[in-house]
Amino acid sequence: MRLRNPIVLSQKSIRIIRISINAFVALALILSLTVFIFSKTKSPETVEGKVIALSDVKNIPDESLYIEWLGSSGYNVDNPTMILFHGETPGNWDSKFSMTLPETDYVYYSSNSTTYNVTRNIDIERTLHQYWLSQNYNVGIFHWEKFADDNMDKLVKKLYNAVDMRYKTATDTFENNAVPNYSLTEIASAVYLDEIPDEAYGREIRLVGNGVGAILALSVSDYLYDGYSEGLVRQEVLPHRVSLIDPYLSPEGFETDTRWRSIASSNGTLGMALDMLEFVTPKGLVAEMVENVEVGAKLVGTESQETLTPPYDYTLSAPQHTLKNELKSNTAYLLLRQKYSEGFYTENYRKQNRAGLDWYLYSVRGSDDPQMGYPDQAPDYSSSYCNWGRNNTRPILNDRQRNDSSSRGKNYAVGAWTETVWIRALKGIEFRMQKFSDYLEDDEGNVIKDIHGISLYTYNDYHIERFRGENYQRATNMDKTVVAGYVFNDKNEDRVMNEGISSYLSGVTINVTVTTSVDGQTETVESFTTQTGNDGFYLITFERAFMNAHSVTLTVVPPDSSFHVQTAGLTTYHVADLTKHTFIKNTKTLSISNSYANAITFANCGVVIK
């Protein structure tokens, strides 16, 4: 037997192994390239945590999913911004949403053709965005009418799921195939980021949403703040305030795919809204919620009984009521009682649930109450007798009786007029429409007074008869004296909070000392410390009596030597003072007497970090 040369055999084996290895490597490269190509072409919904660009969105129909800017001056980065997210549009997909009140729904013509305005001759401009423009807002409307005309179940799913996307077409049927490849929340956010100029440096941006549009506005806020937390969104373009007007808070669960972060939908939009508010408000977003009810009456036997009709009719279980209360505690809340929608709204207009939205948009003008404010005096705001609001507007007050023309309006209520920083101080406060009727008396007829020596009143439920800005709101759970404000990094050193949420300083210690005079001697009655929260905000509540004047001294403790606190800027009696640095160096002393009790006093401290 002849033996093979073992060395020759090994060389053949090596060649075979080399060929096999090369083939394997080539196959691996092909597979890798295939995976790479597939990853580039697969649906973007599988990519977690990505903030999409508008260029990523396909199949946007004409005249939909865009922001319309109103006014002729263009976008001014030095001005605040309001963007409106309209609600559902049942049967109105082909009608462009407008902030102009329709004449057919707000003007009544009598039989003799004499025009009778339901506002009873109050000078109201039906083009509501003019009030915002006159206060130097950039005003935009996010148009999504073609998508907003759908059943509520499908409509809500479209907010989060690309697979549920569809919209109305010119034939009044649904387009289900050539539809956008992302959810409405993601697309609206991409449109928003595409529209806010690169030059934006942190001026206030407010998102106002109505109905399902309120849930969309909140979802956009959640998406943007999540993107910011991942370093994908600039803080200068984050919204500062979200206004939820008659939000659609159905407890009915549904399947959802919120790509940007996990948000449970087992309790419907009610639970999702609570989750989102608990995520965004600690980061700096300020939230308010207005729910309106239409006040009517029905005959029960021989007596008339009041009826309250909300825009949506869903039944909440006891646990769901708890969720609703938790949600409200994350906002400044108003139950708006109104009658103006009962008698003259057309059925088509009524289906859009705009009664509360129209009031809120108009409320930026302030109150129509002629006893409030001084619009014709001291236009330079140099006197305590000047107007409290901006641009000749009257304030919307908490408790009209306690804050009349003899006060400077230390209690503001919920509405578009109220400064965002004040709405933050009202977080967890509920307002009702109530009007005083008489002094509150005991069994002997003596007027009852509170611990501050202020007379108390009896109140009755109240409703707005005519479309107008009213001053009969009353906080039902704000019976404490409050001192509050922000500590912020004043990067441009202009002593004004205007540089976005990243300027808010968290965890800053504030020493608080309360003194009063006893027999001509100053005595310390209370001393403690507090800290700013994650949003740079601090809030101190006092339950003590203020029949005698007290001094409250606040001292900001700089964390390190890089903190430099400025001398306070000039202050006036203008409501815009609520956004100014008012400390002298790092100290602020306030005098609180009974006229400032059970009210909010603001004190912001701007520091420069070098």
Secondary structure as UniProt FT lines:
FT   HELIX           6..41
FT   HELIX           44..46
FT   TURN            48..49
FT   HELIX           54..56
FT   TURN            62..63
FT   STRAND          66..70
FT   TURN            77..78
FT   STRAND          81..85
FT   TURN            90..91
FT   TURN            93..94
FT   HELIX           103..106
FT   STRAND          107..109
FT   TURN            111..112
FT   STRAND          115..117
FT   TURN            118..121
FT   HELIX           129..134
FT   TURN            135..136
FT   STRAND          138..143
FT   HELIX           145..148
FT   HELIX           152..158
FT   TURN            159..160
FT   HELIX           162..164
FT   STRAND          167..168
FT   TURN            170..171
FT   STRAND          174..175
FT   HELIX           184..195
FT   TURN            198..199
FT   STRAND          205..210
FT   HELIX           212..229
FT   TURN            230..231
FT   HELIX           235..237
FT   STRAND          241..245
FT   TURN            266..267
FT   HELIX           268..280
FT   HELIX           281..283
FT   STRAND          286..300
FT   TURN            301..302
FT   STRAND          303..309
FT   HELIX           318..329
FT   STRAND          332..338
FT   HELIX           340..344
FT   HELIX           347..350
FT   TURN            351..353
FT   HELIX           355..362
FT   HELIX           363..365
FT   TURN            370..371
FT   TURN            375..376
FT   TURN            379..380
FT   TURN            384..385
FT   STRAND          397..398
FT   TURN            400..402
FT   TURN            405..406
FT   TURN            416..417
FT   HELIX           420..425
FT   TURN            426..428
FT   STRAND          430..439
FT   TURN            443..444
FT   TURN            451..452
FT   STRAND          457..461
FT   STRAND          473..475
FT   STRAND          481..489
FT   TURN            491..492
FT   HELIX           501..503
FT   STRAND          509..518
FT   TURN            519..520
FT   STRAND          521..531
FT   TURN            534..535
FT   STRAND          537..542
FT   STRAND          550..557
FT   TURN            561..562
FT   STRAND          563..565
FT   HELIX           575..579
FT   STRAND          580..581
FT   TURN            585..586
FT   STRAND          587..592
FT   HELIX           594..596
FT   TURN            597..598
FT   STRAND          600..602
FT   STRAND          604..609
//
